[in-house]
Amino acid sequence: MNFEIQYIGKLNSNTGNIDATIILENGKRFSATFFTIENINEIINSYKCTGECLSGKYFWASDLIIVNSLDQETIYRTIRDIIDNNEINFACSEITQ
């Protein structure tokens, strides 16, 4: 199944996160947020100072997908694999609006 990725923001290849909308050829749309491990560690460390999430004891995000690099090829291949394994409904939330 073919798909399109619409990024919300700019890619930062190693230490960032990015929201994306995945649009399947059948018109269904899904939401995903891609994080690197480094970015999650940075967020948890910042929570230690802010007190959020029990001062960094945990982290969560809706539609969280962890990748080793935030580049277009890695994200594309990740989504392709998720779709090919029929996991899109489990990994991402469908946008119904």
DSSP file (Angstrom, degrees, kcal/mol; ACC not computed):
  #  RESIDUE AA STRUCTURE BP1 BP2  ACC     N-H-->O    O-->H-N    N-H-->O    O-->H-N    TCO  KAPPA ALPHA  PHI   PSI    X-CA   Y-CA   Z-CA
    1    1 A M              0   0    0      0, 0.0     2,-0.1     0, 0.0    82,-0.1   0.000 360.0 360.0 360.0 130.7    0.0    0.0    0.0
    2    2 A N        +     0   0    0     22,-0.0    23,-1.8     2,-0.0     2,-0.3  -0.422 360.0 178.1 -78.2 157.6    1.3    3.4   -0.9
    3    3 A F  E     -A   24   0A   0     21,-0.2     2,-0.3    -2,-0.1    21,-0.2  -0.977  22.2-137.8-155.0 163.7    1.4    6.3    1.5
    4    4 A E  E     -A   23   0A   0     19,-2.3    19,-2.9    -2,-0.3     2,-0.5  -0.946  13.7-146.0-124.1 146.9    2.4    9.9    2.0
    5    5 A I  E     -A   22   0A   0     -2,-0.3     2,-0.6    17,-0.2    17,-0.2  -0.966   8.5-168.5-115.3 127.1    4.1   11.4    5.0
    6    6 A Q  E     -A   21   0A   0     15,-2.7    15,-2.6    -2,-0.5     2,-0.3  -0.965  15.1-150.8-113.0 116.3    3.3   15.0    6.1
    7    7 A Y  E     -A   20   0A   0     -2,-0.6     2,-0.7    13,-0.2    13,-0.2  -0.604   7.5-147.7 -86.4 145.0    5.7   16.3    8.7
    8    8 A I  E    S-A   19   0A   0     11,-2.7    11,-0.8    -2,-0.3     2,-0.2  -0.879  75.9  -9.1-110.0  95.3    4.7   18.9   11.2
    9    9 A G  S    S-     0   0    0     -2,-0.7     2,-0.3     9,-0.1    -2,-0.1  -0.698  99.9 -51.6 110.6-168.6    8.0   20.8   11.8
   10   10 A K        -     0   0    0     -2,-0.2     2,-0.3    -3,-0.0    -2,-0.1  -0.834  50.7-110.1-112.5 146.9   11.5   20.1   10.6
   11   11 A L        -     0   0    0     -2,-0.3     2,-0.5     5,-0.1    60,-0.1  -0.540  22.2-169.4 -75.0 135.6   13.6   17.0   11.0
   12   12 A N     >  -     0   0    0     -2,-0.3     4,-0.8     1,-0.1    58,-0.2  -0.957  20.2-145.2-122.1 107.6   16.5   17.0   13.4
   13   13 A S  T  4 S+     0   0    0     -2,-0.5    57,-2.9     1,-0.2    58,-0.1   0.645  79.0  12.6 -59.0 -26.3   18.4   13.8   12.6
   14   14 A N  T  4 S+     0   0    0     55,-0.2    25,-0.4    56,-0.1    24,-0.3   0.765 127.4  31.3-121.4 -35.7   19.6   12.8   16.0
   15   15 A T  T  4 S+     0   0    0     23,-0.1     2,-0.2    55,-0.1    -2,-0.1  -0.041  99.5  73.4-123.5  35.1   18.2   14.6   19.0
   16   16 A G     <  -     0   0    0     -4,-0.8    20,-1.2     2,-0.0     2,-0.3  -0.551  58.0-133.9-128.9-166.3   14.7   15.6   18.2
   17   17 A N  E     - B   0  35A   0     18,-0.2     2,-0.3    -2,-0.2    18,-0.2  -0.967  16.6-164.7-148.0 158.7   11.2   14.4   17.7
   18   18 A I  E     - B   0  34A   0     16,-2.1    16,-2.8    -2,-0.3     2,-0.3  -0.991  16.1-134.3-151.2 138.9    8.7   15.1   15.0
   19   19 A D  E     -AB   8  33A   0    -11,-0.8   -11,-2.7    -2,-0.3     2,-0.3  -0.668  30.4-177.5 -87.0 146.6    4.9   14.7   14.5
   20   20 A A  E     -AB   7  32A   0     12,-2.8    12,-2.2    -2,-0.3     2,-0.5  -0.995  25.1-142.2-145.2 150.0    3.7   13.3   11.3
   21   21 A T  E     -AB   6  31A   0    -15,-2.6   -15,-2.7    -2,-0.3     2,-0.6  -0.965  18.3-153.9-109.6 128.7    0.5   12.5    9.5
   22   22 A I  E     -AB   5  30A   0      8,-3.0     8,-2.4    -2,-0.5     2,-0.6  -0.906   7.4-164.2-104.8 123.7    0.5    9.3    7.5
   23   23 A I  E     -AB   4  29A   0    -19,-2.9   -19,-2.3    -2,-0.6     6,-0.2  -0.935   7.2-152.5-114.3 115.4   -1.9    9.3    4.6
   24   24 A L  E >   -A    3   0A   0      4,-3.0     3,-2.1    -2,-0.6   -21,-0.2  -0.403  29.6-109.3 -81.7 161.0   -2.7    5.9    3.1
   25   25 A E  T 3  S+     0   0    0    -23,-1.8   -22,-0.1     1,-0.3    -1,-0.1   0.733 118.8  61.4 -63.5 -21.3   -3.7    5.4   -0.5
   26   26 A N  T 3  S-     0   0    0    -24,-0.2    -1,-0.3     2,-0.1     3,-0.1   0.411 122.2-106.0 -84.9   3.3   -7.2    4.5    0.6
   27   27 A G  S <  S+     0   0    0     -3,-2.1    -2,-0.1     1,-0.3     2,-0.1   0.254  74.2 139.5  94.0 -12.2   -7.5    8.0    2.2
   28   28 A K        -     0   0    0     -5,-0.1    -4,-3.0    66,-0.0     2,-0.4  -0.410  38.1-152.8 -66.7 142.9   -7.1    6.9    5.9
   29   29 A R  E     -BC  23  95A   0     66,-0.6    66,-3.2    -6,-0.2     2,-0.3  -0.939  11.0-171.0-121.5 141.0   -5.0    9.2    7.9
   30   30 A F  E     -BC  22  94A   0     -8,-2.4    -8,-3.0    -2,-0.4     2,-0.4  -0.953  15.8-134.9-132.6 149.9   -2.9    8.3   11.0
   31   31 A S  E     +BC  21  93A   0     62,-2.8    62,-1.2    -2,-0.3     2,-0.3  -0.847  27.7 167.9-104.3 138.2   -1.0   10.3   13.6
   32   32 A A  E     -B   20   0A   0    -12,-2.2   -12,-2.8    -2,-0.4     2,-0.5  -0.993  23.2-153.8-145.8 149.8    2.5    9.4   14.7
   33   33 A T  E     -Bd  19  64A   0     30,-2.7    32,-2.5    -2,-0.3     2,-0.5  -0.989  16.0-153.6-124.5 122.3    5.3   11.0   16.8
   34   34 A F  E     +Bd  18  65A   0    -16,-2.8   -16,-2.1    -2,-0.5     2,-0.3  -0.817  17.2 177.1 -99.2 130.5    8.8    9.9   16.1
   35   35 A F  E     -Bd  17  66A   0     30,-2.3    32,-2.9    -2,-0.5     2,-0.3  -0.916  23.2-136.6-126.3 152.6   11.4   10.2   18.8
   36   36 A T     >  -     0   0    0    -20,-1.2     4,-2.1    -2,-0.3     5,-0.2  -0.759  28.8-117.8 -97.2 158.0   15.1    9.2   19.1
   37   37 A I  H  > S+     0   0    0     30,-0.5     4,-2.6    -2,-0.3     5,-0.2   0.899 116.8  56.8 -58.7 -40.5   16.3    7.6   22.3
   38   38 A E  H  > S+     0   0    0    -24,-0.3     4,-2.2     1,-0.2    -1,-0.2   0.901 106.3  49.0 -59.0 -41.3   18.6   10.6   22.8
   39   39 A N  H  > S+     0   0    0    -25,-0.4     4,-2.5   -23,-0.3    -1,-0.2   0.906 109.5  51.1 -66.9 -41.0   15.6   12.9   22.7
   40   40 A I  H  X S+     0   0    0     -4,-2.1     4,-2.7     1,-0.2    -2,-0.2   0.919 110.0  50.6 -62.3 -42.5   13.7   10.8   25.2
   41   41 A N  H  X S+     0   0    0     -4,-2.6     4,-2.5     1,-0.2    -2,-0.2   0.907 109.9  50.4 -61.1 -41.5   16.7   10.9   27.5
   42   42 A E  H  X S+     0   0    0     -4,-2.2     4,-2.1     2,-0.2    -2,-0.2   0.915 111.4  48.3 -61.5 -43.1   16.9   14.7   27.2
   43   43 A I  H  X S+     0   0    0     -4,-2.5     4,-2.1     2,-0.2    -2,-0.2   0.935 111.7  48.8 -63.9 -46.6   13.2   15.0   28.0
   44   44 A I  H  X S+     0   0    0     -4,-2.7     4,-1.2     1,-0.2    -2,-0.2   0.915 110.9  51.0 -60.1 -43.1   13.4   12.8   31.0
   45   45 A N  H  X S+     0   0    0     -4,-2.5     4,-0.6     1,-0.2     3,-0.3   0.886 109.3  50.2 -63.2 -37.5   16.5   14.7   32.3
   46   46 A S  H >X S+     0   0    0     -4,-2.1     4,-1.9     1,-0.2     3,-0.9   0.865 104.6  58.7 -68.1 -33.3   14.6   18.0   31.9
   47   47 A Y  H 3X S+     0   0    0     -4,-2.1     4,-2.4     1,-0.2    -1,-0.2   0.791  94.0  65.8 -64.3 -27.3   11.7   16.5   33.8
   48   48 A K  H 3< S+     0   0    0     -4,-1.2    -1,-0.2    -3,-0.3    -2,-0.2   0.835 109.8  38.0 -62.0 -31.1   14.1   15.9   36.8
   49   49 A C  H << S+     0   0    0     -3,-0.9    -2,-0.2    -4,-0.6    -1,-0.2   0.822 120.9  43.0 -87.0 -35.1   14.3   19.7   37.0
   50   50 A T  H  < S-     0   0    0     -4,-1.9    -2,-0.2     2,-0.1    -3,-0.2   0.688 100.6-126.5 -87.8 -18.1   10.7   20.6   36.3
   51   51 A G     X  +     0   0    0     -4,-2.4     4,-1.1     1,-0.3     3,-0.5   0.381  58.2 145.8  87.9  -5.1    9.1   17.9   38.4
   52   52 A E  H  >  +     0   0    0      1,-0.2     4,-2.2    -5,-0.2    -1,-0.3  -0.273  63.4  14.4 -65.3 153.4    7.0   16.6   35.5
   53   53 A C  H  >>S-     0   0    0      1,-0.2     4,-1.6     2,-0.2     5,-1.2   0.910 142.7 -48.5  48.5  53.7    6.2   12.8   35.3
   54   54 A L  H  45S-     0   0    0     -3,-0.5     3,-0.3     1,-0.2    -1,-0.2   0.898 109.6 -54.2  53.9  45.2    7.3   12.2   38.9
   55   55 A S  H  <5S-     0   0    0     -4,-1.1    -1,-0.2     1,-0.2    -2,-0.2   0.894 113.4 -40.6  56.9  45.1   10.5   14.2   38.3
   56   56 A G  H  <5S+     0   0    0     -4,-2.2    -1,-0.2    -9,-0.2    -2,-0.2   0.642  99.7 129.0  84.9  15.2   11.5   12.1   35.2
   57   57 A K  T  <5S+     0   0    0     -4,-1.6     2,-0.3    -3,-0.3    -3,-0.2   0.731  79.8   8.4 -73.7 -21.0   10.6    8.7   36.5
   58   58 A Y      < -     0   0    0     -5,-1.2     2,-0.3    -6,-0.2    -2,-0.2  -0.963  59.9-156.5-151.6 168.4    8.6    8.0   33.3
   59   59 A F        +     0   0    0     -2,-0.3     2,-0.3    -3,-0.1   -19,-0.0  -0.990  15.4 171.8-145.8 141.3    7.9    9.4   29.9
   60   60 A W        +     0   0    0     -2,-0.3     2,-0.3     2,-0.0    -2,-0.0  -0.991   7.0 176.7-147.4 156.8    4.9    8.9   27.6
   61   61 A A    >   -     0   0    0     -2,-0.3     3,-1.0   -28,-0.0     2,-0.1  -0.956  36.2-105.8-155.2 143.1    3.6   10.2   24.3
   62   62 A S  T 3  S+     0   0    0     -2,-0.3   -29,-0.1     1,-0.2    30,-0.0  -0.437 103.7   7.2 -66.5 141.9    0.6    9.3   22.2
   63   63 A D  T 3  S-     0   0    0      1,-0.2   -30,-2.7   -31,-0.1     2,-0.3   0.825  90.1-177.3  57.4  35.8    1.5    7.4   19.0
   64   64 A L  E <   +d   33   0A   0     -3,-1.0     2,-0.4   -32,-0.2    -1,-0.2  -0.492  12.9 176.5 -72.7 126.3    5.1    7.1   20.0
   65   65 A I  E     -d   34   0A   0    -32,-2.5   -30,-2.3    -2,-0.3     2,-0.5  -0.989  18.1-147.8-129.6 123.4    7.5    5.5   17.6
   66   66 A I  E     +d   35   0A   0     -2,-0.4     2,-0.3   -32,-0.2   -30,-0.2  -0.779  20.1 177.2 -94.0 129.9   11.2    5.3   18.5
   67   67 A V        -     0   0    0    -32,-2.9   -30,-0.5    -2,-0.5     3,-0.1  -0.896  36.7-128.0-126.0 158.3   13.7    5.4   15.7
   68   68 A N  S    S+     0   0    0     -2,-0.3     2,-0.3     1,-0.2   -30,-0.1   0.694  95.7  16.6 -80.4 -16.1   17.5    5.5   15.7
   69   69 A S        -     0   0    0    -34,-0.1     2,-1.4     2,-0.1    -1,-0.2  -0.975  68.5-132.7-154.5 140.1   17.6    8.6   13.5
   70   70 A L        +     0   0    0    -57,-2.9     2,-0.3    -2,-0.3   -56,-0.1  -0.560  61.3 125.9 -93.2  70.9   15.1   11.2   12.5
   71   71 A D  S  > S-     0   0    0     -2,-1.4     4,-2.4   -58,-0.1     5,-0.3  -0.888  71.4-110.9-123.3 160.5   15.8   11.2    8.7
   72   72 A Q  H  > S+     0   0    0     -2,-0.3     4,-2.8     1,-0.2     5,-0.2   0.872 114.7  51.3 -59.5 -40.5   13.3   10.8    5.9
   73   73 A E  H  > S+     0   0    0      2,-0.2     4,-2.8     1,-0.2     5,-0.2   0.934 111.5  46.4 -64.9 -45.4   14.7    7.4    4.9
   74   74 A T  H  > S+     0   0    0      2,-0.2     4,-2.2     1,-0.2    -2,-0.2   0.925 115.7  45.6 -62.8 -44.9   14.5    5.9    8.4
   75   75 A I  H  X S+     0   0    0     -4,-2.4     4,-2.6     2,-0.2     5,-0.2   0.924 113.7  49.3 -65.7 -43.6   11.0    7.2    9.0
   76   76 A Y  H  X S+     0   0    0     -4,-2.8     4,-2.8    -5,-0.3    -2,-0.2   0.945 113.2  46.1 -60.0 -48.3    9.8    6.1    5.6
   77   77 A R  H  X S+     0   0    0     -4,-2.8     4,-2.2    -5,-0.2    -1,-0.2   0.856 111.9  52.8 -64.6 -34.5   11.2    2.6    6.0
   78   78 A T  H  X S+     0   0    0     -4,-2.2     4,-2.4    -5,-0.2    -1,-0.2   0.950 112.2  43.5 -64.2 -49.9    9.7    2.4    9.5
   79   79 A I  H  X S+     0   0    0     -4,-2.6     4,-2.8     1,-0.2     5,-0.2   0.919 111.9  54.4 -62.9 -43.0    6.2    3.3    8.3
   80   80 A R  H  X S+     0   0    0     -4,-2.8     4,-2.8    -5,-0.2    -1,-0.2   0.919 110.7  46.2 -55.9 -45.1    6.6    1.0    5.4
   81   81 A D  H  X S+     0   0    0     -4,-2.2     4,-1.7     2,-0.2    -1,-0.2   0.903 111.5  51.2 -65.7 -42.4    7.4   -1.9    7.8
   82   82 A I  H  <>S+     0   0    0     -4,-2.4     5,-2.9     2,-0.2     6,-0.5   0.916 114.5  43.7 -61.5 -43.8    4.6   -1.0   10.1
   83   83 A I  H ><5S+     0   0    0     -4,-2.8     3,-2.0     1,-0.2    -2,-0.2   0.937 111.8  52.7 -66.4 -46.8    2.1   -1.0    7.2
   84   84 A D  H 3<5S+     0   0    0     -4,-2.8    -1,-0.2     1,-0.3    -2,-0.2   0.791 110.8  48.4 -60.9 -28.1    3.5   -4.2    5.7
   85   85 A N  T 3<5S-     0   0    0     -4,-1.7    -1,-0.3    -5,-0.2    -2,-0.2   0.244 113.9-118.4 -95.8  12.4    3.1   -6.0    9.0
   86   86 A N  T < 5S+     0   0    0     -3,-2.0    -3,-0.2     1,-0.1    -2,-0.1   0.861  79.7 122.2  54.9  40.9   -0.5   -4.7    9.4
   87   87 A E    >>< +     0   0    0     -5,-2.9     4,-2.7    -6,-0.2     3,-1.2   0.338  31.2 102.9-112.1   4.1    0.4   -2.8   12.6
   88   88 A I  H 3> S+     0   0    0     -6,-0.5     4,-1.9     1,-0.3    -1,-0.1   0.865  81.2  53.2 -59.3 -37.3   -0.6    0.7   11.6
   89   89 A N  H 34 S+     0   0    0      1,-0.2    -1,-0.3     2,-0.2     5,-0.2   0.703 115.3  41.4 -71.1 -18.7   -3.8    0.6   13.7
   90   90 A F  H <4 S+     0   0    0     -3,-1.2    -2,-0.2     3,-0.1    -1,-0.2   0.804 119.0  41.8 -94.6 -36.0   -1.8   -0.5   16.8
   91   91 A A  H  < S+     0   0    0     -4,-2.7     2,-0.3    -9,-0.1    -2,-0.2   0.757 120.3  32.5 -83.9 -25.7    1.2    1.9   16.4
   92   92 A C  S  < S-     0   0    0     -4,-1.9     2,-0.4    -5,-0.3   -60,-0.2  -0.904  77.0-116.6-134.0 156.2   -0.7    5.0   15.3
   93   93 A S  E     -C   31   0A   0    -62,-1.2   -62,-2.8    -2,-0.3     2,-0.3  -0.784  32.2-122.0 -92.8 135.9   -4.1    6.7   16.0
   94   94 A E  E     -C   30   0A   0     -2,-0.4     2,-0.7   -64,-0.2   -64,-0.3  -0.586  18.1-135.7 -75.3 136.5   -6.4    7.1   13.0
   95   95 A I  E     +C   29   0A   0    -66,-3.2   -66,-0.6    -2,-0.3    -1,-0.0  -0.848  27.8 173.6 -92.5 116.3   -7.4   10.6   12.4
   96   96 A T              0   0    0     -2,-0.7    -1,-0.1     1,-0.2   -66,-0.0   0.419 360.0 360.0-107.9   0.9  -11.2   10.6   11.7
   97   97 A Q              0   0    0      0, 0.0    -1,-0.2     0, 0.0    -2,-0.0   0.452 360.0 360.0 -85.7 360.0  -11.9   14.3   11.5
